[in-house]
Amino acid sequence: MILRLILGDQLNENISSLRDVNKLTDNILICEVKSEATYVKHHKKKIAFLFSAMRHFSKFLEESNFKLKYVKYDDVNNSGSLFGEVKKATDINNYKKIIVTKPNEFRLYSEILEWENKLNIHVEIRDDDRFLCTTDEFNTWANDRKQLRMEFFYRNMRRKYNILMDGDEPIGGQWNYDSENRKPPKNGLKIPDSYSNKPDEITKDVIKLVDQNFKDHFGDLLPFNFAVTRQQALIILDEFIDKRLGMFGDFQDAMIEGEPWMFHSHISFYLNCGLLTPLECIKAVESAFYDNRAPLNAVEGFIRQVLGWREYIRGVYWYKMPEYKSENFLEASRKLPEFYWTGKTNMNCLKQCITETKENSYAHHIQRLMVLGNFVLLTGIKPDEVNNWYLAVYSDAYEWVELPNVTGMILYADGGVLASKPYAASGAYINRMSNYCKSCHYKVSSKNGEDACPFNYLYWDFLIRNENKLRNNPRMGLIYRNLDKMKSEKFESIRSDSNTFLKRIENNEKV
């Protein structure tokens, strides 16, 4: 008899831990536990989404005649931890071994590695083959490289899976159409309605549970419109292809006030918890191109995010952990401003993105990188505080995907392992890619002074503060040459405005 443990982000009947299951003798264990729901204070909607998806998946397994033990969060005897629930199960039954698919967070993987000695039962940890690149395969690719650039990894993956390929060459003659995917929003752009799903009784019970037990957690619980079953997630994938994919390429970087969903797919929630698998999504989108339902720049842009970036990020995470978690190349030391939890700021771009994060437990990648991320980079916020915030507030966030994106891409805290230069920008970028600046308290056209957009002077102050670490970066040469030409009065105005602003956020004053 075998105990098979399914984790909350492994909600797929083809998960490796179930591959050779004996329905007559083996037991499956799925648990809602306090330790996983509170190691950071996850968004209320994130907890509700995962608990509901777990319960619906368990119902599917029971209807498929699997032997299942499901532990609810409010069960009287819930121990509050995965180990506690596994120990209770092994105390009751004489299991010959425990099988689990490798967790996608290092902290939990490290914990499970100790279970065999603690329980005196063999624990078999199987590879998570939902991913399209194994950690060994990525490590082999990475070991002989000075720089881990995603573009070269992505090309290898395209060839491996024969995606958008014409023999050994890319369809269309180029690998990457990113330069065609940066159009600013235009007037009259019609955004399709987002997916709406009326909660069933299972979800209603979970919402009530979360409301009662996680009152001090961030975020709005209602309205709740997430898909919570594989069938619903497949509908969202189909709706993306039918209604959004055609415009996704052109406007994937665009931001519009009051339009949090734009033309994005919104499937990262379901990919990362197992309701969808990456290859089926890639194939479905590729088919849309061959069927003339979507242009190449949109299709390639989506596939690059899933087959390229997602797999690459996961590879970097396991290649660099556990040291990666403590990286702080720029020696950032400030605390995260309180308004990242409240949205109470006069900076409209930040207010919009934080408010939408609070409401939806979602923001698209440019909001995360070039608004929310740009601000914490420029102001020197401590990486551990930024990582914990991103991990807590987004329903698609697990450490394997969040940590490299924040530490490497947003904060440049790894010193260039992941990104070739810091993704720092002034207010001009946000003004070009959004309509946020039109309704802002600050003036994006002003470079200095009380009314100036803080991004404008913080950008140059960031370069000045970190000059000794960034000047020799070959991609920063032109920027520092421009800084060298700056007049002393301008230089002093930047430092003065920045010091005043940074003192205000340190004192939690409204900015």
N, C-alpha and C positions, 0 to 999 in steps of 0.2 A: 504494500500500500504506500502511495506517494502523496505528499502534500505539495500542491502547486500554488504558489503565491502570485497573485496578479496585483500589480501596483496601479495607482490611479491614473497613470499616463500610458497604460498598456491595454487599452480597452479594444482589443481586436482578437477575434477568434483564431486568427492565424499567428498569434504571438508565439515565439519560440518555446516558451514554457508550457504551452498546450500542444505542442507538435505531435507527440506520441501518447497523448492522454488515454487512459483506460477509463471509460465512463462508468464501468461497473465497480471499480475498486478505488480509483484515485479521488482525492478530495481537493477542491479548489477553495482558496481563502481570499476574500477581498475585504478590506477594512477601511472604515472612516475613523481616523485617529487624530487626537489633539496634536501630537508632536508634528505631524505633517501639515496640519492646517494652521499652525501658529509659529513655526520656526522663524518665519517673518509674518507680519500681520497682513495676510493676503486680503485683497479686495473682497468684499462680501459677495460680489457677483461671481468672482472666480471660484470661491468655495462652493457656492450654490451650483454653478455649472458643473464642476467636477463631481460633486456628490450626486447630482442628478444623473449625469452620464454614467457614473459607476453603478448606480441602482438600476438604470435601464439596461446596461450591459449584463448585470447579474440576472435580471429577469430573462433576458435573451438566453443566457447559458442554462438557466433552470428549465426553460421551455424546450431547450435542445437536449434535455435529459442528462446534463452534467450534475454531479454531486457537488453542492456548493454550500459553503458557510459564509454568510454575509454579516459583517459586524457594523451596525449603525452607530453613529457618533453618540447618540443618547441612550444606547443600551446600558442597562444598570451596571453590568460587569465589565464594561469596556475599560481596558487597562490604560488607554491613552497613547499607546505606542505600537508600532508594527512588531517589534521584538516581543512585547508583552503578549500580543495576540497569537503570534506564532508559537511562543512557549506554552500558552494555554492549550493550543491545539495539539502540540506534541506530548504534553502531559497526559492528555486524554487518550490519544491513539498511539499505537506502536508503529510509527512511520519508519520505513527503511531509509528514506531520504526526503529532502526538500528540494524542489526545483523552482527557480525564479529566473526570469529574464533580467539581464544586467540593468541595474538602475541607470538613469541618465544624469544623475547628480552624484558627484564624487563623495559627498558627505554620507549619503545613504549606501553607496557601494562599499565604502570603508566600513560602515557599520555591519553590513551583511557578511562581509569577509570574516567577521569575528564570531558569527553565529555558530559555526560548526563546533568550535571549542566550547562555547557557552552551553550548547544544547546537546553535545555529544552525538550529533546526527550529521551525516554527510549532507552538505549543502552544494547543490550543483547550480552554478551561475552560467546561464547560456547567453550567447551573443544576441544582441537586439538586431535581427536581420531585417527590420523594417527600413533601416537606413541603407543607402545605396553604396556607401563606401565603408568598409570595415575599418576599425581603428588601426589594425595592422597594415592595411593597404595605405591608409593615410600616412602612417609613420614612415613607411618605406619611401613614399613620395617626398616627405618633408625632410628626411634625415640628411640628404645630400644637397640641400638648398640653403643658400645664405639668407634668402628672403622667401617667405611663404605667401606668394601673391596668388590671389584667388583665380585670376584670369587663366593661368596655366593649368591649375587644378580643374577648372570648369571645362576646358577644352578636352582634357583627358576623360572626364565623365561623359561628355557628349559622344566621344568616340566609343567609349566602353558600352554605352547603352544605345548607340546608333540613333540619337535624337537629333532631328533637324539636320541630317547629314546627307550628302551626295557623294557616296564613296567615302573617301577619307577627308573630304573638304566640307565646310559648312554650306548649307543651302543659302543661296543669296550672295555667296562670295565673301562674307565676313562673319566673324564669330559673335560680335557684340554690337548691338544697336542702341547702346545707352545714350549716345549723342542725340538720338531722335526721340528720346523719352524724357525730355526736360522742359516741356512747354508750360508756360505760366497759364493760370486759369483765364478764360476769356468770358466776356459778358454773355449771359444767356445760356451758359453751359447747363444742360439738363442732366441732373444726377438721378439715376434710377433709385427707387425706394429700396431700402435695405430689407433683408429677410425678417419676417415677423412670424413668431410661433407662439400660439396660445399654450401656456403651461398646463400639463395634465396633472392628475392627482399626485403622481410621484413627485413631480417638480414642485407642486404647491406645498407638499409636506416638507421638502428640502428648504424651500424659501422660508417657511415658518421656523424651521430648525435654526437656520442661519440668523434670522432676525432675533431669535431668543438667545443665542449663544455667542454671537460675534458683534455685539452692539458697538464695541469700541474699535472695530476695524474700519478702515477707509472705504469709501465708495457707496454708491447707490445700489440697492438691491433690486429695485423696480424702476422701470419695466424690465422684465426678463424675457429676452427673445432669442437666446442661444439655441442652436440645435443640441439635442441631448441623446440622439440615437444616430446610428450609421445611416439609416434611411434619410433622416432629416439633413445630415451633413452632405449626402450625395445630392440632395435638392439644391443646397447652397452652391455646390460646385457647378451644377448644371445652370443655375441662374447666373452665376458669374460669367460663364462662357456665352450664354445667350444675351445677357443684358449689359455686361460691363467690359468684357475682354477687348472688344473692338476699340474702345477709347482708353483702355488701361495703359497702353504703351505711351501715348502722347502725354497723358496727364497724371502719371503715377507719382510725380513729385509735387503736384499742385495742391494748394490748401485754400479752402474757402470757408469763411466764417459760417458756422451753423451746419456744415456738411462734413461730419466726421468720417463717413464711410467712403465717399468719393467713388472711384472706379475700381477699388481694390477688391481682392477675392474674399477676404474675411475667412479663409480656411485654415489659418495658422493655428487657431484654437483646436481644430479637429485633427489636423496633421500631428500636432504635438501630444495629443492624448490618445491617439490611435484609432479614432473613428474613421479617418481617411488614411491612405498610405501614399507616399510621395510618387511612386511610379504610376499609379492609376491616375493621379491628378496631372502629371506630366503628359501621359499618353492622351488623356482627354483633351488637353489644350493643344497638343501637337496635331491631333486629328482635326481640330477646328481650323487650323491653318490649311491642311491638305484639302479640307472641304470648302475652302474659300469663305469661311465664316469669320475670320479674324486676320489682320495684317501681320506680317512677319515681325515687325518691331515690337508689337504687343506680345506675341507668342514667345518670342525669344526672351523678352524682358521677364516674363513670368517664369519661364523655364530656368533662366539664369538664377533667379531667386531661390528656386526649390532644388534643382539639380546641382547648381553651383554653390551659391552662398550658404544655404542651409546645411549642406553636407560639409562644406569647408569649415564653417563655424564649429560644428560638432567635432570635426577632426582636430582643430586647433585646441579646443577645450581639453580633450583627453591627452593630446600631445604635450600640453604645457602644465596640466594640473599635477600636484596641488600648489606649486609655487605661484602659478598665475594669479591666484586669488589675492595675493598680497602685493602685487605690482603697484608702484606709485612713482613712475619715472619723473613726473613733473613736481613731485613733493607737494601735492595739493593737501590743504589742511583745514579748510573751512567746513563748518557744519552746513548741512542742507537747509536752505531757508524754510521757515515754517509755511510760507505760502505754497510750497509744492504739495502740501496736504490740504490747503484750504482754497486755493485759487484766488485769494484776495491780493491782487496786484494791479497796478495801473498799466502794466505792459500787456497790451491786448493779445499779442501772439501767445504769451505764456498763459494768460487767463483762459483763452480759448482751448488750448491743448490740455491744460490741467482740468478744466471743467469737463471736457469731453472724456478724459480719462476717468474722472470720478463717476460720470454718468454711465459709461459704456465698458469700462475696464479694457479699453482699446484706444489706440491712436496709430495712425499709419507711420511708415518708416521715416518719412521726412519730418513729421512732427516730432518723433522720438529723437532723431539725430540732429536736425538743424534748428530746432527751436528749443525744446527741453534739454537736449544734450549739449547744444552749443552754449547755452547759458551756464550750465554747471562746469563746462570746460573753461570758459572765459573767466569765471569767478573763482576757480580753484577749489571746488568742493571735493571733500575726501572720497576716494573711490569706494570704500566700503559702504558709506552712506548712500551714494548714488546707486550702487549695485543693489542694495537692499530695497530702495524705493522702486526701481524698475522691476525687480523680482516680485514685489508685493502687489503692484497696482495693475499689472496686465495679465489677462487670463490665458495668454499663450506663453507666459514666461516660466521657464524652468532654468536652473542655473547653467545647464550646458549651452543654451542659446543666449541667455541674457548676459552672462559674464563676459564672453569674448566681444559681444557687441558693445557693451558699456566700457569695459576696461580697455579694449583695443581700439574700437571704432570711435566711440564718443569721447573718451577721456585721454586717449593716447598714453595711458598709464603704463603700457607695456613697452614704450619707447620705440615703437615701429615694427613690432612683430607682425601685426595684422594690417595696419594702415601705413602707407608710405609717408604720410604727413598728417598733422592734426586737422580735423574737420572744423576749423574755426572760420567764422564769417561775421561780417558786420550786418547792420540792419538792411542794407541794400539787397542782400540775398532774399531775406524774408519778404521784403516789399515786392521783389520781382516774382516770387513764387506763390504769393497769397494776396488776399485783400484785407489782411489783418490790420495793416498799418493805417488804413483809411479811418478806422474807428478808434485809434489809439490816443491816449493821453499825451504821449510823446510824439515828437516830429522826427520822422525818419530822415528828412532832408537836413536836419541840424546835426552837426558833428560834435559840438561841445555846448556846455551850458545846461541849466536846470531843465529846459524843455527838450533837450536832444535825446534821441533814442539811445538808451544805455548800451546797446550792442555796438554802437559806433565807436565810442571811446574805450569800452571794455575790450574790443578786438585788438586795438593797438596796445593797450596796457598789458594784455596777455602776451603779446610778442615781446614787449619790453621786459616784463618780469622773467620770461623764460628764454631770453636771448642766448644765454650760455649753453642751453641744451638744444636749441632749434636752429641757430644761425647756420650751422654747417650742413643742415639737411639740404640736399641738392634741389628739392622742390620748393624750398623756402627762400632761395637766393634773391629772386626778384622782389619779394615782399620786404626783405631786410634792406635791399638797396633803396627802396622807396622810403623806408624808415630813416635811413641815413640822410636822406635829402630833407627831412622834416626840420622846420625852423624851431629854434629853442622855445619860442613862446607857445607854439602848437604842442610841442612835447610836454611842456609844463601843464598846459590845460588838460591834456589827456590824463596825466598822473593825478592832478588835483580832482578832476571830475570822478575818476575811478576810485580814488581813495575815499571820497565822500560817499559814493554809492556803496562801496564794499563795507564801509563802517555801518551804513544803514541796514544792510542785510544781516550783518553780524549781530546787530541789536534788535533784529526782527521788527524793524520799522517798515511801514508800507512803502513799497517802491513802485 
